[in-house]
């Protein structure tokens, strides 16, 4: 009798745990790339920031994401992509994503799949958005582990984020390409965030970070690509669209617009406040 009474609460607890897991963890196809799935969170945050500040670097990052994204892996449906499409043409976009890509994407725009898009978006996103993206990644990845990097003036700060509830990662092995560690690489990682600083050896080539180890007797891993610096394709057309949008939104005056156009320049807006902070020559956009 005691065994029977003890068994029923256990079954109820297991059923509750299973139900809770299904509610909290997104259901995605087994072959879906977690980066592709969760990048919509980053893109939404960067898009909101662009609408507030018209920061051109945010616009470049959004185009790389949109041109390189896989429609079948989207988390938030097509609404966000349609909204992003509108900021690249004065007519407000239109049509479907595939036809828009054929008309607007070129050259390196297609080279930022998966974590490559994550990286360029993370550089423009605030900490709240990055944390939300990291939480999504840990939910959809079976090993609850995610890694990503923030760029500084002369180095990269790699964050390895392991969800609490899983044991320490033992026997850590890190392999990297085009990266030199400036701080020691760990052989054991506890739950929480662990940061490692790297220097990119050649800025004209992409870098690659790969971590493998064991936690609670299962293999865990995370891989992350640091792409080449993104550039704005078709500078001339992009500059004119940007100037006209700034004029239309009342962020520059007609006199400012004419001055920038006559001198092949575009306005520079502060990434935090959205206030006019100066200007760039169109040719500088390729330096990102």
Backbone as numpy.savetxt, mean C-alpha at the origin, in Angstrom:
# Nx Ny Nz CAx CAy CAz Cx Cy Cz
-22.02 -39.22 33.88 -22.85 -38.02 33.88 -21.99 -36.76 33.88
-20.92 -36.75 34.70 -20.02 -35.61 34.73 -19.35 -35.40 33.39
-18.99 -36.54 32.76 -18.32 -36.46 31.46 -19.27 -35.86 30.42
-20.56 -36.27 30.51 -21.53 -35.76 29.54 -21.75 -34.27 29.73
-21.87 -33.85 31.02 -22.07 -32.43 31.28 -20.83 -31.61 30.90
-19.67 -32.21 31.02 -18.43 -31.51 30.66 -18.24 -31.42 29.17
-18.80 -32.40 28.43 -18.59 -32.43 26.98 -19.42 -31.37 26.28
-20.66 -31.13 26.75 -21.54 -30.19 26.08 -21.00 -28.75 26.11
-20.56 -28.24 27.27 -19.98 -26.90 27.27 -18.77 -26.79 26.35
-17.95 -27.86 26.27 -16.79 -27.84 25.39 -17.21 -27.71 23.94
-18.25 -28.46 23.54 -18.73 -28.39 22.17 -19.26 -26.99 21.86
-20.00 -26.41 22.85 -20.53 -25.06 22.65 -19.40 -24.05 22.49
-18.36 -24.21 23.28 -17.22 -23.29 23.21 -16.53 -23.38 21.86
-16.36 -24.62 21.35 -15.73 -24.79 20.05 -16.57 -24.20 18.94
-17.89 -24.38 19.03 -18.79 -23.83 18.02 -18.74 -22.30 18.05
-18.70 -21.72 19.27 -18.63 -20.28 19.39 -17.32 -19.74 18.81
-16.23 -20.45 19.07 -14.93 -20.04 18.53 -14.94 -20.07 17.01
-15.51 -21.13 16.45 -15.56 -21.24 14.99 -16.40 -20.13 14.39
-17.55 -19.83 15.03 -18.42 -18.77 14.54 -17.73 -17.42 14.61
-17.05 -17.15 15.73 -16.34 -15.89 15.89 -15.26 -15.73 14.85
-14.52 -16.81 14.56 -13.45 -16.76 13.56 -14.01 -16.42 12.20
-15.16 -17.01 11.85 -15.75 -16.76 10.55 -16.20 -15.31 10.43
-16.67 -14.74 11.57 -17.13 -13.36 11.54 -15.98 -12.38 11.46
-14.85 -12.69 12.11 -13.76 -11.73 12.20 -12.80 -11.82 11.02
-12.58 -12.98 10.45 -11.62 -13.14 9.37 -12.33 -13.11 8.02
-11.89 -12.27 7.08 -12.51 -12.21 5.77 -12.39 -13.54 5.04
-13.43 -13.87 4.28 -13.39 -15.10 3.50 -12.90 -14.75 2.10
-11.73 -15.24 1.73 -11.18 -14.98 0.41 -10.77 -16.30 -0.23
-10.67 -16.28 -1.54 -10.28 -17.49 -2.26 -8.86 -17.88 -1.87
-8.60 -19.19 -1.92 -7.29 -19.70 -1.48 -6.15 -19.13 -2.32
-6.41 -18.82 -3.60 -5.34 -18.33 -4.46 -5.25 -16.80 -4.52
-6.02 -16.12 -3.66 -5.99 -14.66 -3.65 -4.74 -14.15 -2.94
-4.10 -13.18 -3.54 -2.93 -12.55 -2.95 -3.39 -11.64 -1.81
-2.95 -11.88 -0.56 -3.37 -11.02 0.56 -3.04 -9.55 0.32
-1.90 -9.28 -0.32 -1.56 -7.89 -0.60 -2.59 -7.24 -1.51
-2.95 -7.93 -2.58 -3.96 -7.41 -3.49 -5.28 -7.17 -2.75
-5.63 -8.11 -1.89 -6.92 -8.04 -1.19 -6.97 -6.85 -0.23
-5.90 -6.63 0.53 -5.90 -5.60 1.58 -5.44 -4.23 1.09
-4.87 -4.15 -0.09 -4.37 -2.86 -0.58 -5.46 -1.83 -0.78
-6.72 -2.28 -0.92 -7.82 -1.33 -1.04 -7.89 -0.41 0.18
-7.50 -0.91 1.35 -7.51 -0.09 2.56 -6.51 1.05 2.43
-5.30 0.72 1.96 -4.29 1.75 1.74 -4.74 2.74 0.67
-5.28 2.21 -0.43 -5.68 3.08 -1.53 -6.78 4.04 -1.10
-7.73 3.57 -0.29 -8.79 4.45 0.18 -8.23 5.58 1.04
-7.29 5.24 1.92 -6.68 6.27 2.76 -5.89 7.28 1.97
-5.13 6.82 0.98 -4.33 7.73 0.15 -5.25 8.58 -0.73
-6.33 7.98 -1.22 -7.30 8.72 -2.03 -7.96 9.83 -1.21
-8.34 9.52 0.02 -8.93 10.55 0.89 -7.94 11.68 1.13
-6.66 11.31 1.32 -5.63 12.33 1.54 -5.44 13.18 0.29
-5.48 12.55 -0.88 -5.32 13.31 -2.12 -6.46 14.31 -2.30
-7.69 13.88 -2.02 -8.82 14.79 -2.15 -8.70 16.00 -1.23
-8.02 15.80 -0.11 -7.87 16.88 0.87 -6.68 17.78 0.55
-5.61 17.20 0.01 -4.36 17.95 -0.15 -3.90 18.12 -1.59
-4.42 17.31 -2.52 -3.96 17.28 -3.91 -2.44 17.09 -3.99
-1.91 16.26 -3.11 -0.48 15.96 -3.14 -0.18 15.06 -4.33
0.74 15.50 -5.19 0.96 14.78 -6.45 1.55 13.39 -6.24
2.38 13.23 -5.21 2.96 11.91 -4.94 1.88 10.89 -4.62
0.83 11.33 -3.94 -0.30 10.44 -3.65 -0.97 10.01 -4.95
-1.08 10.93 -5.88 -1.71 10.64 -7.17 -0.90 9.62 -7.96
0.44 9.77 -7.94 1.31 8.81 -8.62 1.13 7.42 -8.02
1.11 7.34 -6.70 0.97 6.04 -6.02 -0.36 5.39 -6.36
-1.42 6.18 -6.42 -2.75 5.63 -6.74 -2.79 5.08 -8.17
-2.11 5.76 -9.08 -2.11 5.27 -10.46 -1.36 3.95 -10.57
-0.23 3.83 -9.87 0.52 2.57 -9.91 -0.35 1.44 -9.35
-1.05 1.70 -8.25 -1.94 0.69 -7.66 -3.04 0.29 -8.63
-3.71 1.29 -9.23 -4.85 1.01 -10.10 -4.41 0.27 -11.36
-3.31 0.69 -11.96 -2.85 0.06 -13.20 -2.33 -1.35 -12.96
-1.79 -1.63 -11.78 -1.18 -2.93 -11.49 -2.11 -3.89 -10.78
-3.28 -3.42 -10.35 -4.16 -4.24 -9.52 -4.88 -5.31 -10.32
-5.26 -6.35 -9.60 -6.01 -7.46 -10.17 -7.47 -7.31 -9.72
-8.37 -7.06 -10.68 -9.77 -6.82 -10.32 -10.39 -7.95 -9.51
-9.98 -9.18 -9.77 -10.60 -10.34 -9.11 -10.23 -10.43 -7.63
-9.20 -9.68 -7.18 -8.74 -9.76 -5.80 -9.22 -8.60 -4.95
-10.09 -7.74 -5.48 -10.48 -6.54 -4.77 -11.30 -6.85 -3.52
-11.07 -6.07 -2.48 -11.76 -6.22 -1.21 -13.00 -5.36 -1.16
-12.93 -4.16 -1.73 -14.00 -3.18 -1.57 -14.84 -2.99 -2.83
-14.72 -3.91 -3.81 -15.49 -3.77 -5.03 -14.91 -2.71 -5.93
-15.69 -2.33 -6.96 -15.15 -1.42 -7.96 -15.36 0.05 -7.68
-16.14 0.40 -6.65 -16.45 1.81 -6.40 -15.20 2.66 -6.18
-14.26 2.16 -5.39 -13.04 2.91 -5.13 -12.25 3.13 -6.41
-12.14 2.10 -7.22 -11.36 2.23 -8.46 -12.01 3.24 -9.40
-13.34 3.24 -9.48 -14.01 4.24 -10.31 -13.75 5.65 -9.79
-13.72 5.80 -8.47 -13.45 7.12 -7.88 -12.03 7.57 -8.20
-11.07 6.64 -8.11 -9.68 6.98 -8.40 -9.51 7.32 -9.87
-10.20 6.60 -10.75 -10.10 6.87 -12.18 -10.41 8.33 -12.50
-11.33 8.93 -11.75 -11.81 10.28 -12.06 -10.75 11.35 -11.87
-9.74 11.08 -11.04 -8.75 12.14 -10.77 -7.69 12.23 -11.86
-7.77 11.36 -12.88 -6.75 11.36 -13.92 -7.23 11.94 -15.24
-8.46 12.42 -15.28 -8.94 13.06 -16.50 -9.95 14.13 -16.13
-9.99 15.17 -16.92 -10.87 16.30 -16.63 -12.33 15.94 -16.80
-12.61 14.96 -17.65 -13.98 14.54 -17.85 -14.51 13.64 -16.76
-13.66 13.28 -15.80 -14.12 12.47 -14.69 -14.10 10.99 -14.94
-13.34 10.52 -15.91 -13.22 9.08 -16.13 -14.40 8.55 -16.91
-14.90 7.39 -16.53 -15.99 6.75 -17.24 -15.56 5.42 -17.80
-16.54 4.60 -18.18 -16.24 3.27 -18.69 -15.86 2.32 -17.59
-15.32 1.16 -17.95 -14.91 0.19 -16.94 -13.41 0.27 -16.71
-12.97 -0.45 -15.68 -11.56 -0.35 -15.28 -10.63 -0.84 -16.38
-10.99 -1.94 -17.03 -10.12 -2.49 -18.07 -9.93 -1.51 -19.22
-11.00 -0.89 -19.67 -10.87 0.05 -20.79 -10.11 1.30 -20.33
-10.30 1.72 -19.07 -9.56 2.86 -18.56 -8.06 2.55 -18.54
-7.70 1.35 -18.13 -6.29 0.96 -18.10 -5.68 1.02 -19.50
-6.42 0.56 -20.49 -5.90 0.58 -21.85 -5.62 2.02 -22.32
-6.42 2.96 -21.86 -6.28 4.35 -22.29 -5.25 5.14 -21.49
-5.08 4.79 -20.21 -4.30 5.65 -19.32 -3.01 5.03 -18.78
-2.91 3.71 -18.76 -1.74 3.08 -18.16 -0.68 2.81 -19.23
0.56 3.05 -18.89 1.65 2.83 -19.83 2.95 2.62 -19.07
3.93 2.07 -19.77 5.27 1.92 -19.21 5.30 1.24 -17.86
5.91 1.92 -16.90 6.11 1.33 -15.57 4.83 1.27 -14.74
3.74 1.84 -15.22 2.49 1.82 -14.45 2.05 0.41 -14.08
2.44 -0.57 -14.89 1.98 -1.95 -14.67 2.90 -2.76 -13.75
3.97 -2.17 -13.24 5.03 -2.93 -12.58 4.93 -2.95 -11.05
3.75 -2.69 -10.51 3.63 -2.56 -9.05 2.56 -3.50 -8.50
2.70 -4.78 -8.82 1.73 -5.75 -8.34 1.96 -6.05 -6.85
0.90 -6.50 -6.19 1.00 -7.02 -4.82 1.66 -6.06 -3.85
2.75 -6.52 -3.23 3.42 -5.71 -2.21 4.12 -4.49 -2.82
4.35 -4.51 -4.14 4.91 -3.32 -4.79 3.95 -2.15 -4.68
2.65 -2.41 -4.91 1.64 -1.37 -4.71 1.52 -1.00 -3.24
1.57 -2.02 -2.38 1.51 -1.75 -0.94 2.58 -0.73 -0.56
3.79 -0.94 -1.08 4.91 -0.09 -0.68 4.71 1.36 -1.09
4.33 1.60 -2.35 4.20 2.99 -2.79 3.03 3.67 -2.09
1.98 2.91 -1.76 0.85 3.49 -1.04 1.20 3.77 0.42
1.95 2.86 1.04 2.33 3.03 2.44 3.13 4.32 2.63
3.94 4.69 1.63 4.75 5.91 1.76 3.88 7.16 1.83
2.63 7.07 1.37 1.74 8.23 1.36 0.62 8.12 2.39
0.53 6.99 3.10 -0.56 6.76 4.04 -0.15 7.12 5.46
-1.11 7.50 6.30 -0.80 7.78 7.69 -0.77 6.48 8.50
-0.32 6.58 9.74 -0.13 5.38 10.57 -1.43 4.64 10.82
-2.54 5.36 10.96 -3.83 4.72 11.21 -4.21 3.82 10.05
-4.02 4.31 8.83 -4.35 3.52 7.63 -3.41 2.33 7.51
-2.12 2.54 7.75 -1.15 1.44 7.66 -1.48 0.36 8.70
-1.87 0.76 9.89 -2.22 -0.22 10.93 -3.46 -1.01 10.55
-4.45 -0.35 9.92 -5.65 -1.05 9.47 -5.31 -2.05 8.38
-4.44 -1.65 7.46 -3.98 -2.56 6.41 -3.23 -3.75 7.01
-2.35 -3.49 7.97 -1.60 -4.57 8.62 -2.52 -5.55 9.32
-3.57 -5.04 9.97 -4.54 -5.91 10.63 -5.26 -6.80 9.62
-5.61 -6.23 8.47 -6.25 -7.00 7.40 -5.32 -8.10 6.93
-4.06 -7.77 6.72 -3.08 -8.75 6.25 -2.95 -9.91 7.25
-2.90 -9.59 8.53 -2.73 -10.64 9.54 -3.97 -11.51 9.63
-5.14 -10.96 9.30 -6.37 -11.75 9.32 -6.45 -12.72 8.15
-6.03 -12.27 6.97 -6.19 -13.12 5.79 -5.03 -14.07 5.57
-3.89 -13.80 6.22 -2.76 -14.72 6.12 -2.86 -15.76 7.23
-2.65 -17.00 6.91 -2.82 -18.08 7.88 -1.80 -18.02 9.00
-0.63 -17.43 8.75 0.40 -17.41 9.79 0.42 -16.11 10.60
-0.56 -15.20 10.34 -0.71 -13.97 11.15 0.55 -13.11 11.17
1.29 -13.11 10.08 2.55 -12.39 10.01 2.55 -11.48 8.79
3.01 -10.23 8.97 3.08 -9.30 7.85 4.36 -8.48 7.98
4.92 -8.08 6.84 6.10 -7.22 6.86 5.91 -6.10 5.83
6.44 -4.93 6.15 6.34 -3.77 5.26 7.42 -2.76 5.63
7.68 -1.82 4.73 8.78 -0.87 4.94 8.33 0.56 4.74
8.91 1.44 5.53 8.73 2.89 5.38 10.07 3.49 4.96
10.05 4.34 3.96 11.27 4.98 3.48 11.58 6.24 4.28
12.86 6.44 4.61 13.33 7.68 5.20 14.29 8.32 4.19
14.96 9.38 4.60 15.83 10.09 3.65 16.94 9.21 3.09
17.50 8.34 3.92 18.66 7.57 3.47 18.57 6.08 3.80
17.40 5.60 4.20 17.29 4.18 4.56 15.84 3.72 4.51
15.64 2.43 4.78 14.31 1.83 4.86 14.13 1.24 6.26
12.97 1.46 6.85 12.68 0.86 8.14 11.66 -0.26 7.93
12.14 -1.50 7.99 11.29 -2.67 7.77 10.61 -3.05 9.08
9.29 -3.21 9.05 8.53 -3.65 10.21 8.05 -5.07 9.98
8.36 -5.95 10.93 7.84 -7.32 10.93 6.82 -7.39 12.05
5.56 -7.59 11.69 4.45 -7.51 12.66 3.82 -8.89 12.82
3.99 -9.48 14.01 3.46 -10.80 14.32 2.31 -10.67 15.30
1.16 -11.22 14.97 -0.04 -11.11 15.81 0.17 -11.81 17.15
-0.33 -11.19 18.21 -0.30 -11.84 19.53 -1.25 -13.04 19.51
-0.88 -14.07 20.24 -1.67 -15.30 20.25 -0.95 -16.44 19.57
0.06 -16.09 18.82 0.92 -17.11 18.21 2.26 -17.06 18.94
2.97 -18.16 18.98 4.23 -18.22 19.70 5.34 -17.45 19.00
6.50 -17.40 19.64 7.67 -16.76 19.04 8.05 -17.43 17.73
8.59 -16.66 16.81 9.14 -17.24 15.59 10.58 -17.63 15.87
10.86 -18.91 15.75 12.21 -19.44 15.99 12.90 -19.73 14.66
14.22 -19.85 14.74 15.02 -20.21 13.56 14.74 -19.26 12.38
14.71 -17.98 12.69 14.40 -16.98 11.66 15.53 -16.92 10.63
15.14 -16.97 9.37 16.09 -16.84 8.27 15.61 -15.72 7.35
16.45 -14.73 7.15 16.10 -13.59 6.31 16.99 -13.56 5.08
16.36 -13.49 3.93 17.08 -13.35 2.67 16.62 -12.05 2.01
17.56 -11.29 1.50 17.20 -10.03 0.86 18.03 -9.82 -0.39
17.48 -9.03 -1.30 18.15 -8.68 -2.55 18.20 -7.17 -2.68
19.37 -6.64 -3.00 19.57 -5.21 -3.17 19.32 -4.44 -1.88
19.50 -5.09 -0.73 19.34 -4.46 0.57 20.51 -4.83 1.47
21.01 -3.86 2.22 22.05 -4.11 3.21 21.51 -3.73 4.58
21.58 -4.66 5.53 21.07 -4.41 6.88 21.98 -3.42 7.61
21.38 -2.38 8.21 22.12 -1.41 9.00 22.02 -1.71 10.50
21.04 -2.52 10.87 20.91 -3.01 12.24 20.88 -4.53 12.20
21.06 -5.17 13.33 21.16 -6.63 13.35 19.84 -7.30 12.95
19.95 -8.38 12.19 18.78 -9.16 11.80 18.53 -10.24 12.86
17.30 -10.34 13.37 17.03 -11.27 14.47 16.99 -12.72 14.01
17.26 -13.63 14.95 17.09 -15.06 14.70 15.86 -15.58 15.44
15.25 -14.70 16.23 14.03 -15.04 16.97 13.17 -13.79 17.06
11.87 -13.93 16.83 10.96 -12.78 16.85 9.78 -13.08 17.77
9.52 -12.18 18.71 8.37 -12.29 19.60 7.15 -11.64 18.97
5.94 -11.99 19.42 4.73 -11.30 18.92 4.82 -9.80 19.15
4.23 -9.06 18.24 4.32 -7.60 18.26 5.10 -7.12 17.05
5.64 -5.93 17.11 6.37 -5.35 15.99 7.88 -5.37 16.23
8.61 -5.82 15.25 10.07 -5.82 15.26 10.53 -5.01 14.06
11.44 -4.05 14.27 11.89 -3.19 13.17 13.37 -3.41 12.87
13.66 -3.45 11.58 15.03 -3.63 11.10 15.30 -2.55 10.06
16.44 -1.87 10.17 16.75 -0.80 9.23 17.67 -1.32 8.12
17.33 -0.96 6.88 18.11 -1.38 5.71 18.47 -0.16 4.86
19.47 -0.38 4.03 19.82 0.59 3.00 19.68 -0.09 1.64
19.05 0.60 0.72 18.91 0.06 -0.62 20.21 0.29 -1.37
20.79 -0.77 -1.92 22.10 -0.68 -2.56 22.05 0.11 -3.87
21.03 -0.14 -4.67 20.90 0.52 -5.97 19.46 1.01 -6.11
19.28 2.33 -6.07 17.93 2.90 -6.11 17.22 2.64 -7.44
17.97 2.30 -8.47 17.35 2.08 -9.78 16.82 0.66 -9.94
17.06 -0.19 -8.95 16.57 -1.56 -8.99 15.65 -1.82 -7.81
14.75 -2.78 -7.97 13.88 -3.11 -6.86 14.62 -3.93 -5.82
14.15 -3.88 -4.60 14.70 -4.68 -3.51 13.69 -5.73 -3.10
14.18 -6.76 -2.43 13.29 -7.86 -2.04 13.67 -8.35 -0.65
12.66 -8.55 0.20 12.84 -9.01 1.58 12.02 -10.27 1.77
12.64 -11.31 2.32 11.94 -12.57 2.54 12.34 -13.12 3.91
11.35 -13.41 4.75 11.59 -13.93 6.10 10.89 -15.27 6.26
11.59 -16.25 6.80 11.02 -17.57 7.07 11.40 -18.00 8.48
10.53 -18.80 9.11 10.81 -19.30 10.45 9.74 -20.29 10.87
9.76 -20.63 12.15 8.80 -21.59 12.71 8.16 -20.99 13.95
6.85 -21.14 14.06 6.11 -20.68 15.24 5.03 -21.69 15.56
5.02 -22.19 16.80 4.05 -23.21 17.20 4.06 -24.40 16.24
5.25 -24.77 15.82 5.47 -25.96 14.99 4.89 -25.84 13.59
4.65 -24.63 13.13 4.23 -24.42 11.74 5.20 -23.45 11.08
5.36 -23.58 9.78 6.22 -22.67 9.03 5.51 -21.34 8.82
6.20 -20.25 9.06 5.64 -18.92 8.83 6.59 -18.14 7.92
6.04 -17.20 7.18 6.88 -16.44 6.26 6.20 -15.13 5.86
6.99 -14.20 5.40 6.46 -13.00 4.76 7.47 -12.53 3.71
6.95 -12.04 2.61 7.78 -11.54 1.51 7.31 -10.15 1.15
8.24 -9.32 0.75 7.89 -7.92 0.48 8.84 -7.35 -0.57
8.27 -6.66 -1.55 9.06 -6.05 -2.62 9.14 -4.54 -2.44
10.35 -4.01 -2.52 10.56 -2.55 -2.51 10.82 -2.16 -3.96
9.84 -1.63 -4.64 9.99 -1.38 -6.08 10.89 -0.19 -6.37
11.18 -0.02 -7.65 11.91 1.18 -8.08 11.05 2.40 -7.78
11.69 3.54 -7.65 10.95 4.77 -7.40 9.91 4.98 -8.49
8.66 5.16 -8.12 7.62 5.35 -9.15 7.77 6.69 -9.85
7.51 6.69 -11.13 7.57 7.92 -11.91 6.23 8.16 -12.56
5.94 9.40 -12.85 4.69 9.76 -13.52 4.90 9.66 -15.02
4.21 8.72 -15.65 4.29 8.60 -17.10 3.52 9.76 -17.74
3.92 10.15 -18.92 3.24 11.20 -19.67 3.16 12.49 -18.84
4.32 13.01 -18.48 4.37 14.21 -17.61 3.55 15.38 -18.15
3.69 15.64 -19.45 3.07 16.84 -20.01 1.56 16.84 -19.79
0.91 15.73 -20.16 -0.54 15.65 -19.98 -0.94 15.63 -18.52
-0.17 14.91 -17.68 -0.48 14.83 -16.25 -0.38 16.20 -15.60
0.59 16.99 -16.00 0.76 18.33 -15.41 -0.44 19.22 -15.72
-0.90 19.18 -16.95 -2.02 20.05 -17.33 -3.30 19.64 -16.62
-3.55 18.34 -16.52 -4.73 17.87 -15.79 -4.66 18.32 -14.34
-3.48 18.18 -13.74 -3.30 18.56 -12.34 -3.53 20.06 -12.13
-3.00 20.88 -13.03 -3.19 22.33 -12.92 -4.66 22.71 -13.02
-5.34 22.11 -14.00 -6.75 22.44 -14.21 -7.63 21.96 -13.05
-7.29 20.80 -12.49 -8.05 20.32 -11.34 -7.85 21.23 -10.13
-6.62 21.69 -9.93 -6.35 22.61 -8.82 -7.11 23.92 -9.01
-7.18 24.38 -10.25 -7.94 25.60 -10.56 -9.43 25.38 -10.32
-9.94 24.27 -10.81 -11.36 23.95 -10.66 -11.77 23.83 -9.20
-10.86 23.30 -8.37 -11.16 23.12 -6.93 -10.90 24.39 -6.11
-10.49 25.46 -6.76 -10.26 26.71 -6.06 -8.98 26.75 -5.24
-8.05 25.86 -5.54 -6.81 25.80 -4.76 -5.73 26.72 -5.34
-5.92 27.13 -6.60 -5.05 28.15 -7.20 -5.95 29.12 -7.97
-5.44 30.30 -8.22 -6.21 31.32 -8.94 -5.98 31.19 -10.45
-6.85 31.80 -11.27 -6.61 31.78 -12.72 -5.25 32.36 -13.09
-4.81 33.39 -12.37 -3.50 33.97 -12.63 -2.38 32.97 -12.33
-2.53 32.25 -11.18 -1.55 31.22 -10.83 -1.51 30.15 -11.91
-2.69 29.72 -12.35 -2.77 28.67 -13.37 -2.00 29.08 -14.63
-2.23 30.29 -15.09 -1.57 30.74 -16.32 -0.06 30.80 -16.13
0.36 31.27 -14.95 1.80 31.35 -14.67 2.43 29.96 -14.67
1.79 28.99 -14.00 2.33 27.63 -13.96 2.36 27.01 -15.35
1.31 27.26 -16.13 1.25 26.68 -17.48 2.32 27.28 -18.39
2.48 28.59 -18.33 3.47 29.25 -19.19 4.90 28.82 -18.87
5.14 28.40 -17.63 6.49 28.04 -17.20 6.67 26.55 -16.95
5.74 25.74 -17.48 5.82 24.28 -17.36 6.01 23.84 -15.91
5.17 24.40 -15.02 5.25 24.07 -13.61 3.88 23.62 -13.10
3.87 23.02 -11.92 2.62 22.67 -11.25 2.72 23.08 -9.79
1.59 23.37 -9.17 1.63 23.76 -7.76 1.96 22.58 -6.86
2.62 22.89 -5.75 2.94 21.90 -4.73 2.10 22.19 -3.49
1.35 21.19 -3.02 0.52 21.36 -1.84 1.07 20.54 -0.69
0.98 21.10 0.51 1.48 20.42 1.69 0.73 19.11 1.91
1.45 18.03 2.19 0.85 16.71 2.32 -0.06 16.60 3.54
0.12 17.48 4.54 -0.70 17.42 5.75 -1.86 18.41 5.72
-1.58 19.65 5.31 -2.61 20.70 5.40 -3.33 20.96 4.09
-2.70 20.62 2.97 -3.29 20.92 1.68 -3.06 22.36 1.23
-2.33 23.14 2.01 -2.05 24.53 1.64 -0.98 24.60 0.55
-1.07 25.62 -0.28 -0.08 25.82 -1.33 1.29 26.06 -0.69
2.27 25.23 -1.07 3.59 25.29 -0.43 4.69 25.70 -1.40
4.39 25.76 -2.71 5.41 26.09 -3.68 5.04 25.55 -5.04
6.02 25.14 -5.81 5.75 24.59 -7.13 6.87 23.64 -7.53
6.57 22.81 -8.53 7.54 21.91 -9.15 7.55 22.16 -10.64
8.68 21.95 -11.26 8.69 21.89 -12.72 8.18 20.51 -13.13
7.49 20.44 -14.23 6.91 19.17 -14.69 7.98 18.08 -14.79
9.17 18.45 -15.22 10.22 17.45 -15.37 10.61 16.82 -14.05
10.36 17.49 -12.92 10.73 16.97 -11.63 9.87 15.80 -11.18
8.69 15.61 -11.79 7.80 14.55 -11.37 8.42 13.18 -11.57
9.33 13.07 -12.53 9.99 11.80 -12.74 10.99 11.47 -11.65
11.22 12.41 -10.73 12.11 12.16 -9.62 11.36 11.72 -8.37
10.03 11.85 -8.39 9.13 11.44 -7.30 9.69 11.82 -5.94
